[in-house]
Structure formats: C-alpha cells, structure tokens
Amino acid sequence: MTGPEPVVLPAVSVFGLHVCIGENVIVQNVSFAVPRGAIVGLLGPSGCGKTTLLRSVVGIQPCTAGHVQVLGFPAGSRVLRTRVGYVTQAPSVYPDLTVLENLRYFSAALGMRGWRREDAVVRVVKLVDLAEYADKPVAWLSGGQYSRVSLAVALLGSPELLVMDEPTVGLDPLVRRELWTVFRRLADDGTTLLVSSHVMDEADHCDRLLLMRSGRLLASAGRDEVLEYTGCETVENAFLDLVTASAALQAAGDRAPVARVPAPLLTDESADADRPYFSSGARC
Ligand SMILES: Nc1ncnc2c1ncn2[C@@H]1O[C@H](COP(=O)(O)OP(=O)(O)OP(=O)(O)O)[C@@H](O)[C@H]1O
C-alpha cells in the first residue's frame, strides 16, 4: 500500500514582506512562493525594489515586517550557506586572477579541500561552458563570459536555490540566449532559479513570473496565465495593463466594488506556489 504523496514545500515562501530603508518604503506587503525546480523571473523597472527583495530572500536585507522562508528555514539561516547561491549585480570575481584561480579561491572559502575542491571546480567550469577559457585572466573575458564566471562561483556549493540579480543585463541577445540555456539546464537538473531582470522579454524563458512595480507585486503567476488574464500578447503589454488596473484600483480605494477587491495579500493563499495571484483582482 502506498501512503499519501509527500508534501513538497516551495523553495521560497514570502509572507507579507515589508522593507523600509530610513524613511522610505522599498518593498510593500509582498507575498509569493517559488516552486522547486522552476525558473521564476522577477521582472520590473529599474528601482522598483527587485534587488532589495532578492537580498531579503538571501537573508542579507533586514526586513521591517513579514517572513521569508527558504528551503524550509528562515532566510539567512546558517544551514542555507551552501544551499543557496547568490549572483549579485556587481561582479564578485577577481579580474586579475584566471577563471580557475577564482574558482579555487572561492571553493577554499567554502571550506572545500583536496580532490573535492578540484572536483567542484571542474564540475562548474563544465556547467557554464568555460573550459576553453579556464586559464585566462577574468579581465580578458567578454561580458557574457564574465557573467558565467560569477555564475560558476555561485554554483560551487551545488546550491538547491540560485538567486541571480540581473545576470543578463548589458549582454547582447545571443549571449543572453546562451546564458538562459545554461539556466534551463540547471533547472532541468533540479535547481530552483529566481532571476531578476528589467527586460520584459526575458519572461519567455521563465516558468513563472513575479511582476513588480514601486515595491509592490502586481502578479505572481505562470507566463501564460499572465497573458490569459490580461488578454495581452506580450508580457510587456500585460505588465502595462496590470499597472493601469492596479493604479485604478488604488485610486478607487474604498469605493471599489467588492468584485474588484484584490485577493488578500497577507494570507497564506497568496504565497501558494501554484496559484496565480494578481493584485488588480480583475480582468483588465
Ligand atoms: N541602502 C539604501 N538606502 C536608501 N535607498 C535605497 C537603498 N537601497 C536601495 N534603495 C532604494 O530602493 C529602491 C529600490 O532599489 P533596488 O535596488 O531594490 O531596485 P531594483 O529594482 O533592483 O533596481 P535596478 O533594476 O536598477 O537594480 C530605489 O529607489 C533605491 O534608490
């Protein structure tokens, strides 16, 4: 006799997250979940709070209110150190060292020694297709290759969750596509990826989307669900529609008819990994 299916917790669950820096509210009442093994795109314009939100997930951003759970532990827990990889926007590798020297340095910092260290280095070099450039100083590499070195460093500990802040920014379309191929390969092997971008067409590579504007979440849903909900053909247009609908709803305030009241943000429901959530609460 087989028992009930084991419950698979989302890789990330965020409940009612609020982040204030000084007087400014940067992230406002955000709830969502990231299912395991998915590529989730956090999309929104520059300055909308994507980095701040990702820093909260990684556990390096103090939260004013709310809760962030990662792989079943509070964000930032010590046990998550090797289980979560974080690729920041600013390059975090040494340009004067070669690719291999960088990887050996960072693997040693993770506590790896001897053959385990060499094993990890070779594994990540292959994962990001950098074998050809392994002996080159990072300063000699192109933008896309540079990004792949940062990614390789984040992969050294075989993280279950990879958080990447605009990894494709400034790269040409061909290189961006190559990077997304690497991301998909990682997801196919079971890694969960949370990737931010301000380029809306990156949505095409994602399984789910988190659409963000001015510190608020406009939607947490599959790409096709976003298109179906808005009746738009592109995520860019869908985003604009959701912005308009959300602004109208806010302007209507208390006078909004009950049917247009958004789904509650602070309940567990909106942090459900599979259910679509739209802040506008109605078709545009
Ligand atoms: N340490 C800080 N002190 C004051 N304001 C901050 C700080 N960090 C971020 N902010 C502000 O918070 C807002 C959101 O910043 P954040 O970097 O999270 O946005 P973003 O969506 O990642 O932007 P980008 O796409 O340009 O990287 C911005 O208005 C920014 O100026």
The ligand as an ORCA input file, in Angstrom:
! r2SCAN-3c Opt
* xyz 0 1
  N      20.680     51.409      1.047
  C      19.720     52.164      0.510
  N      19.405     53.363      1.016
  C      18.409     54.115      0.516
  N      17.656     53.747     -0.545
  C      17.919     52.562     -1.098
  C      18.960     51.702     -0.618
  N      18.967     50.579     -1.376
  C      18.004     50.750     -2.281
  N      17.382     51.927     -2.110
  C      16.273     52.465     -2.931
  O      15.301     51.447     -3.034
  C      14.689     51.461     -4.310
  C      14.760     50.080     -4.900
  O      16.121     49.735     -5.138
  P      16.514     48.324     -5.725
  O      17.992     48.341     -5.963
  O      15.980     47.257     -4.845
  O      15.722     48.334     -7.108
  P      15.923     47.449     -8.407
  O      14.580     47.163     -8.942
  O      16.814     46.292     -8.114
  O      16.691     48.447     -9.383
  P      17.715     48.088    -10.584
  O      16.959     47.280    -11.581
  O      18.091     49.453    -11.093
  O      18.863     47.365     -9.976
  C      15.426     52.513     -5.138
  O      14.647     53.682     -5.153
  C      16.706     52.734     -4.374
  O      17.151     54.049     -4.512
*
